[in-house]
């Protein structure tokens, strides 16, 4: 998120779209309600009348998958009535003119036709939000889990930039992560298309990490089939199954099919197309699950050999840094030693490395860090934290030493709960040192893109990551300068441009940084520290890109979902063309959309979400007796009028049929929280397989107290065009009384 949760206290208007913090992020909801008490207006846009909507000043129901059309309809009114921040756009944004052109095509009336929100309501939301200074915008998986998920997450910052709300306390775009370390797993390269710190999969990045890992680049290269594979995106969480089931994908994977699956700490049934995951799992030669609880996917298997469950330690039995949704890192102390046969993650991985024959290389950097500190043995996780913070310079983790993180954790009371600012010995620092934290003297950055304060107070412009000029020859540098800086927009700091940026380096310092950049340094932090001294942000001061020239949709465009309940719109607003080798799988988009008239066979829009008593797949929470009692069975919310039409009464068991020839046996719950053309199901259950009880599949003593059909057994085919995130937030279904 660009700001932080408590920062919403400074908001005058909080626009929540595709998120339900009252259920998914209760701590965040407390801050939202405090902001409301302080005068902020809360507006919720959601296809489902959520618990957050119940607490809002306004609720507006939208058809799922049409968020881009809504924003363009809002922008149409904002631009037409001169409510946008022209100075902000001119000085800090590249390509905003193309957004204006697209917005002027999307009248509020056309946006209404697409979204289902009345045109005058769209005008009302736009005007209210534009006049509220500042306004905060919140989203979560309700925006990301679509074929246009990435476009959704682009159009929202664009809206905030048009309103001048970026880089301001109480403004920004605030994405609420679903768990305490989702941000951290992203920072550490859980994504298969980057290295830790979002470094690109190219030779320069691999050589950078080779230095920090104290191994030869050539040794790393030897671990791959060839250089092409070393620099290619891997399978995604959502696409691995196609690497097992569809032989055509072998060409994307070094001419081989996937043969084994190792899952460590991730809920597999939270991903769409569970039936295909089951088929793929049973076709593999080896399957390994590493988890404190029995991973839900394991019990769906019909195999009777070569499936292993390794007990991992829980968060209470381990320690180290975790990243919060606002980019703050917090030290977690170990509460107790691992019970029984459970092992901490690093112990399991060290054992694997030992058996694979590269334990010495795997641990070499840790021993080097220990040696510099006069020790013969490394200390976990402190030395691992030092390694990652010193190597991940792209997002500025250099200032997050274990010592600083521990000091913050042990002195919570010395930080302001609203501003995060420290007091006493922590004066000038922000709690958790939210990245970028460029050096051991930098305070952290609680609000992204605030160029009205000096860099040493957390100031920064937009990152210069796409070159000095755009393809049409325009400068990608901001027209503004940070306070204390003698120059305005500038490129990322490097050894090559240091002197031209006014950085003074001695002969010895020049030699130490030769050939490096702020992001590719090793053994010193000279370039970042010299930039800070000169008042410059190490990663540059640029213009944000409204136009992404290297993507298929250069600006966000409304595209109908693959399985759209509005079949009359799929030709006017077609989905993307099919995409080969998308995270190593050939993925269908438009061909799937026009394969048949889906809405004739599956006339109901299917929505999904979470329950407040359960987290993720519910693996842990449904194994807790009292949480299981709060929500003990799977259900489907159906509008009473639709239920009457289908001959269904409240409490009846129904079959919900998905578009992938699967079905789920679920109890009907009549509710006005959905419209007449939609149903809503929670994603927190598993343990039933299309009506079949799987309790006998659990190892003795491990079965959950509550089981139910998985929502992803009946989810529709669809993946984000850039990230392959599964489209679980809009699909189609058919319902029949069981």
PyMOL commands that set and color helices and strands:
alter all, ss='L'
color gray80, all
select helices_A, chain A and resi 5-10+21-24+26-37+51-54+67-80+86-92+96-105+108-115+119-131+141-144+149-162+182-187+196-198+203-213+217-222+227-230+242-245+247-252+268-270+274-283+296-300+315-317+345-356+359-372+382-391+402-410+412-414+424-426+431-433+455-457+507-513+526-533+567-569+590-593+598-601+621-623+625-630+640-646+695-697+711-713
alter helices_A, ss='H'
color red, helices_A
select strands_A, chain A and resi 13-17+41-45+58-60+93-94+135-139+173-175+194-195+199-200+260-264+286-291+307-311+320-323+329-332+544-545+579-582+585-587+604-609+635-638+653-658+663-670+678-682+687-689+692-693+708-709+731-737
alter strands_A, ss='S'
color yellow, strands_A
deselect
rebuild
show_as cartoon
